[in-house]
């Protein structure tokens, strides 16, 4: 290839790379530690040993409106890949991304080899830490013919009434980023336009910080399952959550533009 042709080819490659990177780059802050001073809460749903401790996880706790089981085992794909593994994998990657941006991260559990904590305690952990924003990471066990992600949002209760509006705003940012960055479609069976208000979950009823719960896809659907079990998708999912929370914090005036 002649020198001029090599130069033109190189410029074309650079242009293509820039066009692909632009949407994600534009969504993230540009300062070296843009989330410095921000505290983010991550709740990876369930835990790896819950299934071996049915008596413990089935005892009842108060969820702000009614009695609810301490926790559940979560779901799994038809091939046996568990939701707890998925939730933990995405949470760890999200934690690393947030720390790289300067945030302090509070997790409700420190491994995938334990039991619990109970759903009410998960909410209290993040509330006591006074996090600026929080996300509960899950994957659904829906009908095999259903696809896509849904974001569960709180409805007013005695504890969460001050953050219902900000949680709804967070949901919109996360919905946009998860669709555009993770490339998972909206749920075909849960919520309206991928948003589902829920009044039966301790994590949402008891929150005093802006928070949503995301069902990242349907583990019982073959197409979704192939994505959810992919390390590439898990990295995209973590990046999407970072983008959505960052955009929310910027819109709330907590970050420099």
ZIHU-V654890 format. One record per run of one state. SS is the DSSP state (helix for helix, strand for strand, loop for the rest). FROM is the first residue (numbers start at 1). LEN is the number of residues. If there is no record, write none. Layout:
ss->[SS	SS]
from->[FROM	FROM]
len->[LEN	LEN]
This chain:
ss->[loop	helix	loop	strand	loop	helix	loop	helix	loop	strand	loop	strand	loop	strand	loop	strand	helix	loop	strand	loop	helix	loop	strand	loop	strand	loop	helix	loop	strand	loop	strand	loop	strand	loop	helix	loop	strand	loop	helix	loop	helix	loop]
from->[1	3	28	39	45	50	53	54	59	60	63	67	70	76	77	82	83	101	104	108	119	129	133	141	149	155	161	183	186	187	192	193	195	199	202	206	211	219	222	229	231	252]
len->[2	25	11	6	5	3	1	5	1	3	4	3	6	1	5	1	18	3	4	11	10	4	8	8	6	6	22	3	1	5	1	2	4	3	4	5	8	3	7	2	21	6]
